[in-house]
Amino acid sequence: MKKILFKRLFTAFIAVSAGLMVSCASGGSKKSQEKQEAGDNVVEVGILHSLSGTMAISEVSLRDVLLMGIEEINDSGGVLGKKIVPRVVDPASDWDLFAEKAKELLTKNRVSVVFGCWTSVSRKSVLPVFEEYKGLLFYPVQYEGQECSPNIIYTGATPNQQLIPAAQYLMSREGGEYKRFYLLGTDYVFPRTANTILKNYLLSQGIPEQNIIEEYTPFNHQDYQTIVSKIKRFAASGKACVLSTINGDSNVPFYKEFANQGLSASHCPVMAFSVAEDELRSMDTEFLVGHLAAWNYFQSIKTPDNFKFAENFKSYCRKKNLPGGDERVTDDPICWSYTGLYLWKAAVEKAGSFDVEKVIDALSEMEAQSPSGFVKMHHDNHHLAKRALIGEIRADGQFDIIWETDGIVTPEPFSEFAK
């Protein structure tokens, strides 16, 4: 009798255990399936910008506008029916960390695309990573050219879309017929190559070598008293200007010292290649009136598309309680970060795929309307054709557009003046 009872209890135990195992397996399978289905409905993208360190003054806003654009796209149905999930990382203005974070985004997070970098040294740090792992980077900042990677889309300006037009303007009658040029920059790739291009171009136009001075300072340099004294002496004989490739928060003490020593735009204008509306938010613009900047976009562009873009960004910053709220501004790199996101979306939809090679193929000769106006992707060099503009700083930190090219400028990443 005991044997029969034990046998029945054992049989029941086995049945219950089997049921539990089936139930657990079914539940686990269901969770796995739900996770897979969620994964099928999202696409992850990387945002690789310095949110701390010397470049945060410029790069934080690029993260913000990308998140705004992602929210817009998701609210309108996403990309190929998928919601975009951003992976935001902070390389903290550390160029080696850019490469490490890029590799993590591509190999661990397996993002479909990355939007990021500002300085050329950060871009050059990640370039071999994107080429090795077949990733795709949209780079939004003007740069020195001399590069064309199959895995990078360059939406910022090439030298012939920023550097050369600025020099041409300053030498023209309209721009003041300047004949003496002080080339001042931060000591890294972009300023040194940019100044090589500028110097060789100026020499080709008949400017004597003794009328061109080059000087460099490290990142985060704060004491410009001696350098500005040199500029003041250089400008004493007249027809002198500064071509500035100073990057990051060093611009604040430079312009402050410039004004402290009695220099002004009427006496010696500064033509900046890395100062825009966003940097001016941190400066006392009362003493900057009349100084210049060369870009391909200004917030003051008077078109309905740009008014909407600028207002949407202010509204987004207010809604998300971001520092500055609706006092925030748009500028050139902000514009091209945003435009790059929408170019990627359009290319994905044209290709019908998130595959990097197919997306790159779809980008060739793609035309679009940006906040700056009509743009067109080059058929094979991964750069964007657009207008070149020169703006004059106003007291409110905005720019009056005082010169522009007649139509879009075809990008030429490899300059004849780079050697």
LUMBA-943773 format. One record per residue (C-alpha): residue number from 1; residue in three letters; x, y, z. Coordinates in Angstrom, 3 decimals. Layout:
NUM, ALA, X, Y, Z
...
***
This chain:
1, MET, 0.000, 0.000, 0.000
2, LYS, 2.870, 2.351, 0.918
3, LYS, 4.623, 1.499, -2.357
4, ILE, 1.469, 2.339, -4.337
5, LEU, 0.999, 5.644, -2.438
6, PHE, 4.661, 6.619, -2.956
7, LYS, 4.411, 5.784, -6.646
8, ARG, 1.333, 8.005, -7.044
9, LEU, 2.953, 10.884, -5.134
10, PHE, 6.149, 10.580, -7.207
11, THR, 4.137, 10.557, -10.439
12, ALA, 2.222, 13.640, -9.350
13, PHE, 5.473, 15.418, -8.411
14, ILE, 6.971, 14.666, -11.813
15, ALA, 3.837, 15.942, -13.544
16, VAL, 3.786, 19.169, -11.520
17, SER, 7.525, 19.687, -12.089
18, ALA, 7.146, 19.119, -15.791
19, GLY, 4.265, 21.585, -15.848
20, LEU, 6.323, 24.175, -14.025
21, MET, 9.220, 23.648, -16.422
22, VAL, 6.935, 24.048, -19.405
23, SER, 5.381, 27.113, -17.810
24, CYS, 8.771, 28.662, -17.066
25, ALA, 10.037, 27.847, -20.538
26, SER, 6.891, 29.302, -22.042
27, GLY, 7.145, 32.411, -19.855
28, GLY, 10.828, 32.853, -20.672
29, SER, 10.104, 32.340, -24.343
30, LYS, 7.308, 34.885, -24.154
31, LYS, 9.582, 37.451, -22.487
32, SER, 12.281, 36.783, -25.053
33, GLN, 9.756, 37.182, -27.830
34, GLU, 8.475, 40.434, -26.320
35, LYS, 12.054, 41.716, -26.087
36, GLN, 12.707, 40.734, -29.690
37, GLU, 9.502, 42.425, -30.825
38, ALA, 10.526, 45.593, -28.948
39, GLY, 13.904, 45.414, -30.612
40, ASP, 12.242, 45.086, -33.992
41, ASN, 10.391, 48.339, -33.348
42, VAL, 13.388, 50.509, -32.421
43, VAL, 16.664, 51.593, -33.982
44, GLU, 19.518, 52.815, -31.803
45, VAL, 21.719, 55.754, -32.809
46, GLY, 24.791, 57.115, -31.075
47, ILE, 25.428, 60.700, -29.958
48, LEU, 29.146, 61.291, -29.369
49, HIS, 29.671, 64.832, -28.059
50, SER, 31.646, 66.373, -25.195
51, LEU, 29.255, 67.294, -22.401
52, SER, 32.121, 68.297, -20.106
53, GLY, 35.608, 69.740, -20.494
54, THR, 36.846, 72.610, -22.669
55, MET, 34.633, 71.781, -25.681
56, ALA, 31.360, 71.474, -23.753
57, ILE, 30.689, 75.184, -24.430
58, SER, 30.145, 74.220, -28.068
59, GLU, 29.109, 70.562, -28.089
60, VAL, 26.306, 70.372, -25.517
61, SER, 23.928, 72.140, -27.893
62, LEU, 24.643, 69.581, -30.614
63, ARG, 23.403, 66.847, -28.310
64, ASP, 20.342, 68.938, -27.493
65, VAL, 19.352, 69.590, -31.104
66, LEU, 19.848, 65.932, -32.021
67, LEU, 17.546, 64.872, -29.202
68, MET, 15.003, 67.442, -30.413
69, GLY, 15.196, 66.082, -33.961
70, ILE, 14.865, 62.494, -32.736
71, GLU, 11.756, 63.450, -30.783
72, GLU, 10.298, 65.131, -33.886
73, ILE, 10.977, 62.069, -36.025
74, ASN, 9.541, 59.686, -33.439
75, ASP, 6.407, 61.821, -33.084
76, SER, 5.909, 61.606, -36.853
77, GLY, 6.172, 57.804, -36.977
78, GLY, 9.911, 57.142, -36.745
79, VAL, 12.129, 55.732, -39.488
80, LEU, 10.873, 52.738, -41.493
81, GLY, 8.287, 52.281, -38.765
82, LYS, 10.900, 52.174, -35.992
83, LYS, 11.321, 54.569, -33.092
84, ILE, 14.787, 56.053, -32.677
85, VAL, 16.496, 55.352, -29.346
86, PRO, 19.505, 57.635, -28.706
87, ARG, 22.646, 56.384, -26.949
88, VAL, 24.297, 59.508, -25.535
89, VAL, 27.913, 59.265, -24.366
90, ASP, 30.294, 61.917, -23.047
91, PRO, 33.922, 61.716, -24.236
92, ALA, 34.617, 64.707, -21.965
93, SER, 36.868, 66.598, -24.427
94, ASP, 39.339, 63.674, -24.199
95, TRP, 40.421, 62.744, -27.713
96, ASP, 41.449, 59.161, -26.823
97, LEU, 38.137, 58.657, -25.060
98, PHE, 36.323, 59.581, -28.282
99, ALA, 37.795, 56.482, -29.955
100, GLU, 36.971, 54.279, -26.967
101, LYS, 33.361, 55.488, -26.803
102, ALA, 32.952, 55.162, -30.574
103, LYS, 34.107, 51.548, -30.470
104, GLU, 31.687, 50.839, -27.630
105, LEU, 28.780, 52.357, -29.563
106, LEU, 29.562, 50.266, -32.641
107, THR, 30.489, 46.921, -31.052
108, LYS, 28.555, 46.799, -27.778
109, ASN, 25.501, 48.925, -28.486
110, ARG, 25.539, 48.138, -32.227
111, VAL, 24.071, 51.509, -33.163
112, SER, 23.025, 52.072, -36.784
113, VAL, 24.699, 55.483, -37.033
114, VAL, 26.620, 57.959, -34.872
115, PHE, 26.306, 61.748, -34.832
116, GLY, 29.233, 63.460, -33.203
117, CYS, 32.693, 65.009, -32.744
118, TRP, 33.678, 68.671, -33.042
119, THR, 37.430, 69.104, -33.152
120, SER, 39.429, 67.548, -35.963
121, VAL, 41.564, 65.690, -33.450
122, SER, 38.453, 63.965, -32.086
123, ARG, 37.300, 63.117, -35.619
124, LYS, 40.716, 61.744, -36.562
125, SER, 40.712, 59.721, -33.338
126, VAL, 37.476, 57.920, -34.257
127, LEU, 38.026, 57.651, -38.024
128, PRO, 39.937, 54.315, -37.939
129, VAL, 37.325, 52.906, -35.552
130, PHE, 34.479, 53.648, -37.961
131, GLU, 36.440, 52.261, -40.896
132, GLU, 37.436, 49.074, -39.054
133, TYR, 33.943, 48.308, -37.773
134, LYS, 32.105, 49.593, -40.863
135, GLY, 30.167, 52.186, -38.911
136, LEU, 28.729, 55.506, -40.094
137, LEU, 29.534, 58.913, -38.576
138, PHE, 27.848, 62.226, -39.421
139, TYR, 30.348, 65.012, -38.643
140, PRO, 28.710, 68.491, -38.411
141, VAL, 31.554, 71.006, -38.049
142, GLN, 33.607, 73.037, -40.542
143, TYR, 37.091, 71.631, -40.843
144, GLU, 40.429, 71.803, -42.637
145, GLY, 39.620, 69.234, -45.341
146, GLN, 42.363, 66.960, -46.717
147, GLU, 40.232, 63.966, -45.800
148, CYS, 37.495, 61.807, -47.293
149, SER, 36.565, 58.673, -45.380
150, PRO, 34.109, 56.123, -46.786
151, ASN, 32.520, 55.927, -43.318
152, ILE, 32.105, 59.647, -42.542
153, ILE, 29.517, 62.094, -43.884
154, TYR, 30.869, 65.646, -43.565
155, THR, 28.005, 68.140, -43.285
156, GLY, 30.264, 71.019, -42.111
157, ALA, 32.215, 73.329, -44.418
158, THR, 35.297, 72.493, -46.452
159, PRO, 38.051, 75.155, -46.824
160, ASN, 36.580, 76.494, -50.075
161, GLN, 33.216, 76.935, -48.331
162, GLN, 34.552, 78.962, -45.379
163, LEU, 38.267, 79.822, -45.188
164, ILE, 38.855, 81.026, -48.745
165, PRO, 35.611, 83.063, -49.037
166, ALA, 36.450, 84.821, -45.751
167, ALA, 39.945, 85.795, -46.949
168, GLN, 38.559, 86.921, -50.310
169, TYR, 36.009, 89.119, -48.566
170, LEU, 38.569, 90.795, -46.283
171, MET, 40.825, 91.635, -49.244
172, SER, 37.942, 93.028, -51.295
173, ARG, 36.906, 96.673, -51.375
174, GLU, 33.604, 95.705, -49.792
175, GLY, 35.404, 93.886, -46.968
176, GLY, 37.931, 96.649, -46.201
177, GLU, 40.919, 95.818, -48.452
178, TYR, 42.975, 94.402, -45.567
179, LYS, 46.646, 93.721, -46.259
180, ARG, 47.991, 92.448, -42.906
181, PHE, 46.785, 89.189, -41.364
182, TYR, 47.380, 87.791, -37.871
183, LEU, 46.537, 84.054, -37.909
184, LEU, 45.745, 82.998, -34.333
185, GLY, 44.553, 79.525, -33.401
186, THR, 44.371, 76.695, -30.887
187, ASP, 47.280, 74.310, -31.283
188, TYR, 45.845, 71.250, -33.018
189, VAL, 45.019, 69.878, -36.464
190, PHE, 42.299, 72.235, -37.721
191, PRO, 43.941, 75.601, -36.946
192, ARG, 47.375, 74.569, -38.198
193, THR, 46.085, 73.127, -41.473
194, ALA, 43.555, 75.957, -41.892
195, ASN, 46.300, 78.534, -41.428
196, THR, 48.549, 76.748, -43.921
197, ILE, 45.725, 77.031, -46.449
198, LEU, 45.030, 80.659, -45.552
199, LYS, 48.689, 81.667, -45.643
200, ASN, 49.327, 80.024, -49.006
201, TYR, 46.178, 81.578, -50.436
202, LEU, 47.143, 85.046, -49.159
203, LEU, 50.646, 84.653, -50.624
204, SER, 49.111, 83.640, -53.961
205, GLN, 47.145, 86.890, -53.899
206, GLY, 50.257, 89.017, -53.479
207, ILE, 50.246, 89.537, -49.707
208, PRO, 53.912, 89.778, -48.564
209, GLU, 55.046, 87.048, -46.154
210, GLN, 56.093, 89.632, -43.556
211, ASN, 52.437, 90.761, -43.439
212, ILE, 51.306, 87.337, -42.216
213, ILE, 51.915, 86.172, -38.631
214, GLU, 50.932, 82.777, -37.162
215, GLU, 50.555, 82.000, -33.462
216, TYR, 49.011, 79.136, -31.470
217, THR, 47.858, 78.528, -27.908
218, PRO, 46.918, 75.254, -26.149
219, PHE, 43.342, 74.153, -25.476
220, ASN, 41.773, 75.986, -22.525
221, HIS, 44.327, 78.814, -22.753
222, GLN, 43.190, 81.758, -20.612
223, ASP, 45.896, 84.458, -20.606
224, TYR, 45.895, 86.448, -23.854
225, GLN, 47.466, 89.656, -22.558
226, THR, 50.820, 89.186, -24.300
227, ILE, 49.326, 87.948, -27.574
228, VAL, 46.815, 90.798, -27.786
229, SER, 49.675, 93.256, -27.127
230, LYS, 51.459, 91.761, -30.164
231, ILE, 48.296, 92.109, -32.257
232, LYS, 47.943, 95.729, -31.139
233, ARG, 51.466, 96.529, -32.309
234, PHE, 50.887, 94.593, -35.537
235, ALA, 47.716, 96.582, -36.238
236, ALA, 49.243, 99.977, -35.466
237, SER, 50.199, 100.619, -39.095
238, GLY, 46.631, 99.966, -40.277
239, LYS, 44.821, 97.594, -42.645
240, ALA, 45.284, 94.665, -40.230
241, CYS, 42.857, 91.942, -39.184
242, VAL, 42.847, 88.691, -37.192
243, LEU, 41.886, 85.337, -38.663
244, SER, 40.893, 83.327, -35.589
245, THR, 40.760, 79.550, -35.313
246, ILE, 40.630, 79.609, -31.499
247, ASN, 38.341, 76.804, -30.333
248, GLY, 36.303, 76.214, -27.200
249, ASP, 36.173, 78.299, -24.041
250, SER, 39.460, 80.108, -24.799
251, ASN, 37.452, 82.486, -26.970
252, VAL, 35.971, 84.124, -23.880
253, PRO, 39.255, 85.516, -22.438
254, PHE, 40.613, 86.299, -25.923
255, TYR, 37.784, 88.640, -26.907
256, LYS, 37.689, 90.112, -23.398
257, GLU, 41.407, 90.963, -23.513
258, PHE, 41.003, 92.302, -27.054
259, ALA, 38.511, 94.846, -25.772
260, ASN, 40.476, 95.540, -22.572
261, GLN, 43.441, 96.714, -24.649
262, GLY, 41.281, 99.100, -26.637
263, LEU, 41.108, 97.092, -29.855
264, SER, 37.842, 97.126, -31.758
265, ALA, 36.378, 95.881, -35.020
266, SER, 36.852, 99.281, -36.615
267, HIS, 40.561, 99.220, -35.783
268, CYS, 41.356, 95.507, -36.268
269, PRO, 38.427, 93.163, -36.992
270, VAL, 38.516, 89.516, -35.942
271, MET, 37.222, 87.048, -38.533
272, ALA, 36.335, 83.916, -36.554
273, PHE, 35.977, 80.403, -37.934
274, SER, 34.936, 78.725, -34.690
275, VAL, 32.789, 81.332, -32.905
276, ALA, 29.056, 81.394, -33.500
277, GLU, 25.855, 82.390, -31.714
278, ASP, 26.142, 79.610, -29.139
279, GLU, 29.615, 80.675, -27.994
280, LEU, 28.498, 84.318, -27.883
281, ARG, 25.943, 83.404, -25.193
282, SER, 28.903, 83.155, -22.788
283, MET, 30.458, 86.486, -23.754
284, ASP, 29.870, 90.166, -23.140
285, THR, 28.794, 90.991, -26.681
286, GLU, 28.803, 94.753, -26.065
287, PHE, 32.524, 94.779, -26.909
288, LEU, 32.246, 92.368, -29.834
289, VAL, 30.040, 94.465, -32.104
290, GLY, 31.394, 94.616, -35.632
291, HIS, 33.662, 91.568, -35.419
292, LEU, 33.046, 88.919, -38.061
293, ALA, 32.495, 85.201, -38.523
294, ALA, 32.400, 82.989, -41.608
295, TRP, 29.846, 80.181, -41.613
296, ASN, 27.198, 78.540, -43.800
297, TYR, 24.301, 79.294, -41.460
298, PHE, 23.245, 82.064, -39.093
299, GLN, 20.155, 82.189, -36.885
300, SER, 19.312, 85.521, -38.492
301, ILE, 18.542, 83.921, -41.901
302, LYS, 15.113, 85.259, -42.767
303, THR, 13.157, 82.272, -44.072
304, PRO, 10.050, 80.540, -42.701
305, ASP, 11.965, 77.247, -42.365
306, ASN, 14.674, 78.871, -40.290
307, PHE, 12.253, 80.836, -38.116
308, LYS, 10.482, 77.556, -37.345
309, PHE, 13.744, 75.732, -36.641
310, ALA, 15.022, 78.400, -34.228
311, GLU, 11.679, 78.700, -32.442
312, ASN, 11.325, 74.922, -32.122
313, PHE, 14.781, 74.679, -30.562
314, LYS, 14.009, 77.397, -28.024
315, SER, 10.693, 75.734, -27.221
316, TYR, 12.337, 72.318, -26.842
317, CYS, 14.980, 73.684, -24.452
318, ARG, 12.293, 75.371, -22.373
319, LYS, 10.089, 72.272, -22.308
320, LYS, 12.976, 70.021, -21.245
321, ASN, 14.204, 72.539, -18.625
322, LEU, 17.603, 72.738, -20.296
323, PRO, 20.013, 75.481, -19.143
324, GLY, 19.130, 78.744, -20.862
325, GLY, 15.592, 77.650, -21.725
326, ASP, 14.031, 79.702, -24.487
327, GLU, 17.021, 82.062, -24.453
328, ARG, 18.960, 79.389, -26.322
329, VAL, 20.155, 80.071, -29.864
330, THR, 20.875, 78.122, -33.024
331, ASP, 24.137, 78.311, -34.954
332, ASP, 26.054, 76.670, -37.801
333, PRO, 27.100, 73.359, -36.185
334, ILE, 23.665, 73.081, -34.581
335, CYS, 22.087, 73.497, -38.017
336, TRP, 24.289, 70.850, -39.639
337, SER, 23.818, 68.368, -36.778
338, TYR, 20.066, 68.675, -37.262
339, THR, 20.352, 68.523, -41.056
340, GLY, 22.590, 65.449, -40.810
341, LEU, 19.972, 63.609, -38.766
342, TYR, 17.291, 64.278, -41.373
343, LEU, 19.639, 63.394, -44.250
344, TRP, 20.254, 60.027, -42.564
345, LYS, 16.501, 59.492, -42.140
346, ALA, 15.860, 60.320, -45.803
347, ALA, 18.669, 58.026, -46.953
348, VAL, 17.432, 55.134, -44.807
349, GLU, 13.945, 55.518, -46.232
350, LYS, 15.281, 55.786, -49.771
351, ALA, 17.397, 52.649, -49.273
352, GLY, 14.642, 50.839, -47.395
353, SER, 17.353, 49.675, -45.012
354, PHE, 19.591, 50.696, -42.094
355, ASP, 22.549, 48.933, -43.724
356, VAL, 25.485, 51.377, -43.744
357, GLU, 26.594, 50.740, -47.327
358, LYS, 23.056, 51.058, -48.659
359, VAL, 22.501, 54.281, -46.691
360, ILE, 25.739, 55.768, -48.043
361, ASP, 24.722, 54.873, -51.601
362, ALA, 21.337, 56.515, -51.041
363, LEU, 22.987, 59.740, -49.835
364, SER, 24.799, 60.306, -53.143
365, GLU, 23.493, 63.502, -54.802
366, MET, 20.659, 63.729, -52.259
367, GLU, 18.999, 67.157, -52.215
368, ALA, 17.327, 68.667, -49.170
369, GLN, 16.021, 71.854, -47.613
370, SER, 17.944, 72.752, -44.465
371, PRO, 17.392, 75.682, -42.067
372, SER, 20.106, 77.422, -44.129
373, GLY, 18.371, 76.707, -47.423
374, PHE, 18.923, 74.282, -50.282
375, VAL, 21.777, 71.773, -49.912
376, LYS, 23.037, 68.871, -51.992
377, MET, 25.258, 65.927, -51.098
378, HIS, 28.200, 65.426, -53.435
379, HIS, 27.963, 62.312, -55.617
380, ASP, 31.081, 60.676, -54.164
381, ASN, 33.131, 62.757, -51.692
382, HIS, 30.642, 62.639, -48.770
383, HIS, 30.524, 66.439, -48.361
384, LEU, 27.607, 68.845, -48.588
385, ALA, 27.200, 71.693, -51.102
386, LYS, 25.792, 74.875, -49.515
387, ARG, 26.085, 78.661, -49.409
388, ALA, 28.993, 80.467, -47.738
389, LEU, 28.028, 83.413, -45.514
390, ILE, 29.787, 86.145, -43.549
391, GLY, 28.137, 87.718, -40.539
392, GLU, 28.857, 90.766, -38.374
393, ILE, 28.277, 90.494, -34.627
394, ARG, 25.452, 92.572, -33.166
395, ALA, 25.087, 93.730, -29.565
396, ASP, 22.400, 91.094, -28.953
397, GLY, 24.773, 88.233, -29.853
398, GLN, 23.225, 87.650, -33.258
399, PHE, 24.769, 88.317, -36.675
400, ASP, 23.850, 90.614, -39.521
401, ILE, 24.579, 88.722, -42.732
402, ILE, 26.726, 91.109, -44.745
403, TRP, 27.918, 88.845, -47.578
404, GLU, 27.023, 85.535, -49.203
405, THR, 27.923, 83.481, -52.241
406, ASP, 25.731, 83.402, -55.279
407, GLY, 24.187, 79.968, -54.777
408, ILE, 25.613, 76.815, -53.232
409, VAL, 29.354, 76.087, -53.284
410, THR, 30.503, 72.643, -54.419
411, PRO, 32.641, 71.118, -51.650
412, GLU, 36.350, 70.629, -52.377
413, PRO, 37.851, 68.778, -49.403
414, PHE, 41.378, 68.690, -50.875
415, SER, 42.678, 72.248, -51.167
416, GLU, 45.442, 73.241, -53.568
417, PHE, 46.718, 75.595, -50.844
418, ALA, 47.204, 72.891, -48.192
419, LYS, 50.838, 72.164, -49.108
***
